[in-house]
């Protein structure tokens, strides 16, 4: 999660640490929440965006950072 946080540092993204880490970009209208699962050894990613291309771009950015 540190890589994701560093990636968005200085960008127009607000970061909130509550129930995982939530990243909100009000300019592009998307938000993402990344948190450890309470029941499985996984990270959970929840994401909303105004359209499918934006959702896919942000999803792919975050997953690439997590998988590094």
N, C-alpha and C positions, 0 to 999 in steps of 0.2 A: 504494500500500500504506500510505502514511502516513495517508490518510483512514480506512482500515479500522482501523488501530492506534489512532488518536485516538477513533474511535467507541466502541471497546471499553475505552478507558482508564477505570479506576475501576469498571468492571463486574466481575462475578464471573468474569472470563475471564483465564486465564493466557496469556502471550504468550512464545513461544520462537522465537529466530532461528537455525534450523538447517534447511538445505535449503529456503530460503524462509522464510516466517513461518507458524508454527502457532498457532492460537487454540484454546484448550480451555476449555469451560464445563462444569465437573463438576457444577454444580447442575442443569443441563438435560440433561446427558449428550451433548453434541455436541462435535465438533472440526472445524476447517477448516484446510487448508494452502493458502496462496497463494504462488505462486512463478513467476518468469519461466521460460518454456520454454527448454530448452537448444538446441533445434533450429528453433524458429519464433519469429516476433515476437509472441508471445502470453503472457498470464498464464495459469497453470494453477490451477484451483480444485478441490481434493479435499475432500469433506465427508462426514461420517458423523453421523447423529443417531438417536435411539431410535425415531422415527416419521416418516412422510412429511410431516405438517404442520410439524413443527419443522425438518426439512431444507429444505423449501420456503421457510419464513420466513427462516431464516439465509442461505440461498442468495440470496434476493431482496435482503436487507439488504446483503450483501457486494457483489453485482453492481451495485446502485444506487450504492454508494460508489465503486466502481472506475470506473463510467461517468461520474461527475461531471466 
